[in-house]
Amino acid sequence: MKLIALGFTALLVTGSVFAADAAPAANVIHDKTGFFVHLDVAKVLSSTDTYGQCGVVPAQLRYLDHQDRVHVLDYQVQGTGCTNDN
């Protein structure tokens, strides 16, 4: 019985350690969209590829500011894959 309790305790501790490793991802700053949003972009990490998509589609921009903090900006963009566009 003590072996089962010890194993269960070890499992809980291991889960807590892995949960603590996932915490730094919460440091991402989600910027609000809107008109006249001033962004402090030092380096673009990634952006959504909208090639081949038609209509207004959601897009995301991940970037670093000048203080090396990660930001995420969600916005809407017109796709470039519509066959009837001129």
N, C-alpha and C positions, 0 to 999 in steps of 0.2 A: 504494500500500500504506500509506503514511503517512497518507493521508486517511481510510482505513478505520479505522486504529488511533486516529486523533484523534476520529473520529465515535463509536467504541465507548467511548472514555474519557469523552467528553461525555455519552453516554447513562448511564454508570455514575454520574457525578457528579450528574446531574439526578435519577436515582432515589434517591440518597442524600439529596438536599435534600428531596424529597417525603416520604421516610421519616422525616426529622427533624421535619417538621411534624406528623406523626401521633402523636408521642410524648406531648404533653400530655394526650391522652385516657387515658393509662395512670395518671394521677394520681387517678382515681376510686377511692374506697374502697368495697369491697364488705363490707357489714355481715353478720354471721352471724345467722341467725334462731334463735329459741328463746324459751322463757318468760323473762319478766322482763328483757328487753333494754331498756336505757335509751338512748333516742335523743336526740341533741342537734339538734333540728330548728329552724332559724331561718326557713327558707323552703322550701315544697314546690315543686319544679320541675315534676314530672309524676307521675302515677299511672295505673295500668292501669284502663281502663274495663271492668268486668265485667258491665255491663248486657246482658241478652239471652243470657248464657251460663248453662248449667245445670250443677250439680254443683260439686265442688271444682276450682278452676282456678288456675293460677299467676298471680301478680300481681307488680308491681314498683313500688317507690316511689323516686323520685329526689329528693334534697333537699340543701340547703345547711346546714351547721352554723354555729355562731356565729363560726367562724374562716374562713368563706367557702370551705370545702372541700366538694367534691361527694361525696355518698354514694349508694350504690344498695343497696336492701334488697329481696331476693327472698323472697316468702312465698306461702302458699296461702290462698285465700279462697273462701267459698261464693258462687257466682254467684247472681244475682237473677232469672234468666230462666226458671226452671222453671215450667211451666204448672200443675203440680199442687200448688204450694206455697200454703199458706193465709196 
